[in-house]
Amino acid sequence: MKKNKEMMLLSCLRNNSRETLTNMSKKTNIPISTIFDKLKEYEKKLISKHTSLIDFKKLGYDIKIHIMLKVNRECRQRFEKFLGNAQSVNTVYRINNKFDYFLEGIFKDICSYQKFADQLEDYGVTEMHEHFVIDELKKEEFLTNFSVFQQLP
């Protein structure tokens, strides 16, 4: 399959992975059987997780925060285990340039966030920069613009 056709298929999946194979076939002009085979291949090699994007505010989780953290080297393994078990931690990245971790947390209110933040000192956090998210302007949009791939030769 040509590269732009594959990119069109990936774009369909990024926009709505629950779309029927028939609809994807109509949009991409790729036979259903090929799409089926490609999906099986992608699930083995490319797709790491099927998921849904949720509006947490509608569930009563009003605080979304991004935090950059510097952690003592000898505490990192224990800290990573803590973050892995922390229910309100949505995403964790290992980063560079002064800080060690970047995380996104989702909390019901400021009090529940503060309880979490108070625990961080127990895990060797030496520096922390907090950024409360006021509004999401764009989310999970990379590789979703189907029309770009339709115009490729």
C-alpha positions in Angstrom: 0.0 0.0 0.0 1.3 3.5 -0.9 2.6 5.7 1.9 -0.1 8.3 1.5 -2.9 5.7 1.6 -1.4 4.4 4.9 -1.3 7.9 6.3 -5.0 8.4 5.3 -5.9 5.2 7.1 -4.0 6.3 10.2 -5.7 9.6 10.0 -9.1 7.9 10.0 -8.1 5.9 13.0 -6.8 8.9 14.9 -10.1 10.7 14.2 -12.4 7.8 15.2 -11.0 4.4 15.8 -14.5 3.0 16.2 -15.5 4.0 12.6 -16.6 1.0 10.5 -14.3 -0.5 8.0 -16.9 0.2 5.3 -16.8 3.9 6.1 -13.0 4.0 6.2 -12.9 2.2 2.9 -15.2 4.8 1.3 -13.2 7.7 2.7 -9.8 6.3 1.7 -10.6 4.2 -1.4 -8.8 1.3 0.3 -10.5 -2.2 0.1 -12.1 -3.3 3.3 -10.0 -6.5 3.3 -6.8 -4.4 3.1 -8.0 -2.2 5.9 -8.7 -5.2 8.0 -5.3 -6.7 7.4 -3.6 -3.3 8.1 -5.4 -2.9 11.4 -4.2 -6.3 12.6 -0.7 -5.3 11.5 -0.9 -1.9 13.2 -2.2 -3.5 16.5 0.9 -5.7 16.6 3.5 -3.0 15.6 2.1 0.5 15.8 -1.0 1.0 17.9 -0.1 1.1 21.6 -3.5 1.6 23.0 -7.2 2.1 22.0 -8.7 4.7 24.3 -11.3 7.4 24.6 -10.7 11.1 25.3 -12.9 12.2 28.2 -14.0 15.6 29.4 -13.0 15.2 33.0 -14.7 18.5 34.0 -18.1 16.9 33.2 -17.2 14.2 35.6 -16.5 16.7 38.4 -12.7 16.8 38.1 -12.2 20.5 37.8 -8.4 20.7 38.3 -6.0 19.8 35.5 -2.4 20.6 36.2 1.0 20.1 34.5 3.9 19.8 36.8 7.7 19.8 36.1 9.6 18.0 38.9 13.3 17.7 39.8 13.9 14.6 42.0 17.0 13.4 43.8 18.7 10.7 41.8 18.6 8.1 44.6 14.8 8.6 45.0 13.8 8.2 41.3 12.9 4.5 41.3 10.7 4.9 44.4 9.2 8.1 43.0 8.3 6.4 39.7 6.6 3.6 41.6 4.6 6.3 43.5 3.5 8.0 40.3 2.6 4.7 38.7 0.2 4.1 41.6 -1.1 7.6 42.0 -4.7 7.5 40.8 -4.9 11.2 39.8 -1.7 11.1 37.7 -2.9 10.9 34.1 0.5 11.0 32.2 4.1 11.0 33.2 7.1 11.8 31.0 10.8 11.6 31.8 12.3 14.9 30.5 15.7 16.7 30.4 17.0 20.3 30.9 16.9 21.0 34.6 13.8 18.9 35.4 13.5 15.2 35.5 9.7 14.6 35.1 6.7 16.2 33.5 3.3 15.0 34.6 -0.3 15.8 34.1 -2.7 15.4 37.0 -6.5 15.4 37.2 -8.1 16.3 40.5 -11.6 17.0 41.8 -10.6 20.2 43.6 -7.7 22.2 44.8 -7.7 20.4 48.2 -7.2 17.0 46.7 -4.4 18.4 44.5 -2.7 20.0 47.6 -2.8 16.6 49.4 -1.0 15.1 46.4 1.5 17.9 46.2 2.3 17.6 49.9 3.3 14.0 49.4 5.8 14.8 46.7 8.5 15.9 49.3 8.4 12.4 50.8 9.7 11.1 47.4 12.7 13.3 47.0 11.2 16.1 44.9 13.6 19.1 45.3 12.0 21.5 42.8 8.5 21.8 41.3 6.9 24.1 38.8 3.1 24.0 38.6 1.0 25.1 35.6 -2.8 24.9 36.0 -4.5 24.2 32.7 -7.3 26.8 32.2 -8.5 25.6 28.8 -7.5 23.0 26.2 -7.2 24.7 22.8 -6.0 21.6 20.9 -5.8 18.0 22.0 -4.6 14.8 20.2 -4.7 16.4 16.8 -1.4 15.2 15.3 -2.0 13.1 12.2 -5.7 13.7 12.1 -6.0 16.0 9.1 -7.4 13.5 6.5 -7.7 16.2 3.7 -3.9 16.8 3.7 -3.3 13.2 2.7 -6.0 13.2 0.0 -4.0 15.9 -1.8 -0.7 14.0 -1.9 0.3 12.6 -5.3 
